C-alpha cells in the first residue's frame, strides 16, 4: 500500500464547473466542398451571400523559416537521416502541407461532430477492430495500489506552499472509496477516437466556453503514439511528468480511467494552460482522479519513488516545427544555445521517471524532434546508468500496424536511411534489434506529414 508523500498537500485538484450538455448544433461546420488544396483551412462562412452550412477558403499567411536553425538542421539531419531528410525538410518548410488530427472527447456527445468529419472525408485512425490490438481497457493486476489525499484536496492550493514540507491531512482516504462512490460504469466506455484526413484539411477549433465541455481536440496525430505505447489500464496510477499543454493527458483519459492521473507542470504559465485544457474536456466525475502538480519533474524520483504504474515523459525538446519558425535569427541562435543543454535535462527527467515507477511498471519517453542527441542518445545514456531498466521493442507493436499512416524509421547517427520501406521489413541481427528497442521515430514525409515524434518504452524490472 502506498501513502502520499508530504508534498501531496500542495497539489491542485481540478475543480470543474461544467453543466450537463445539450449537443450543440454545429451548423457552421457542415461542408459544401471537400478541399484538397494545401493552402486551405476550413472556416465558417462569414461573407454576405454565403449560406450558414458552407465553408470558405482562407489562405494562410506565409511563414518564413529561421536561417540559423535551418542551417543546423541541414547539417545534422542530413547525416542522421540520410536521404530521408530532403523530403522531411520539404514538409517542415511547407506548413500548408501539415495534416491535423481530431481527437473526440468521450465525456460529451460527439455524434454531430462525427457525422461532419465523415462527410468531410475524415476516417478513424484506430478502427475498433484494429485498435483492440493497441489498446485495452481491462483492469490491470496492479490496480489495487492505493493513494491518499487530504480533506482539502478538492480545492486549488498555492504553489509553492507556505510550508516547504506540507503534511497530508489525517482524514485522508484511499481510492477504493472514490471507486465505490464513482464507479467506472458511470463513465463512458474508454475509446480513443481520432479522425484524420489524407489531405491537409484543418478542422475549426472550439473556443473555451465556461460550463461546457469541448467535443474534440486538434493535434498532430503522431502525438498519440506515446500514449498508445504506455498501455494505460483502468485503475492504474499514472504520472504525466511534463504534461502541458495537456493533449496527451486527455488522450490517456480517452484510453482508460486511471485511479490517479497526476499532470505535472512546473512552469506557471504552462500550468495555467494545462488546467484550462483539462477544465474544458473533463467532467465532475473525474475530480478525485485528476491532479495538477507544480513540482520539478527531476524530483519525482526521490519524493515519489516506486509509486506509479505508468509514467509518460514527453520531455522538453527542440521542437523542430516550432523552432524552425523562430521570430528572428537572434531568437533562433539563442534557442540553439539552449538546445545543447537539453539532453542533460531530458536524461534527468527520464531517470526520475524510472525511479518513480514501480517494479514491473512502464515508462514512455517521447519528444517532437528528429535530433538523435535528444532521442536515442538520451535513452542509451539512462539505460547505461540504470541496470533495472529494460527497453522494449515498439516496432512490431506500433510501427508495423500503423505504417499506413505514419512514416517510421529507427535510423541511428551515422546510419542514415534512404527509404522507409526497408525498415518495415522483418530485420534480423542484434544491431537492428537493439536500435528498435531504443525507440522509433516518426519522420514527416509527403502524404504522411505527421511528426516529428520519437518514442521509447522502458520497463522497470521486478
Secondary structure, DSSP 8 states (H G I E B T S, - for coil): -----GGGGG-EE-------------GGG--S-----TTEEEEE--STT--TT-EEEEE-------HHHHHHHHHHHHHHHTTHHHHHHHHHT-GGG---EEEE-TTS--HHHHHHHHHTT-EESS-HHHHTTT---S--GGGG----B-TTTTS---SS-SSTT----TT-B-HHHHHHHS-GGGS------EEE-SS----------TTS--SEEEE-GGGGHHHHHH---TT-EEEETT-TT-HHHHHHHHH---SEEEEE--SHHHHHHHHHHHHHH--GGGTTTEEEE-S-GGGHHHHTTT-EEEEEEE-----HHHHTT-SSHHHHHHHHHHHHHHHHHHHHHHHHHHHHEEEEEEEEEEES---GGGTHHHHHHHHHH-TTEEEE--IIIIITTTTTT--EE---TT---S-STGGGS---SHHHHHHHHH-EEE--BTTB----EEEEEEEE--
